[in-house]
Amino acid sequence: MSTPNGITTFKQELSGYKTSKGAVQFPIGNPIPYELVSEIVKFKVNENNSKAESKIKKNK
């Protein structure tokens, strides 16, 4: 089962930045959007925790 990654989930919010499959490039001359970065990190942490829980349940 594949889950959406942070880049695709936040595609609209990241539309002003250069992105690839697993990276975002913030322009050096602009402020870093820390709130958006925080939202993406929280999303990824939850995604990773869910994957880990599924793996644990599968191995029992």
Residue pairs with C-beta under 8 A, 6 or more apart in sequence:
3 47
3 50
3 51
5 21
5 22
5 47
6 40
6 43
6 44
6 47
7 14
7 19
7 20
7 21
7 22
7 23
7 24
9 40
9 43
10 36
10 39
10 40
10 43
13 36
13 39
14 24
14 36
17 24
17 25
17 26
17 27
18 24
18 25
19 25
24 40
26 32
26 33
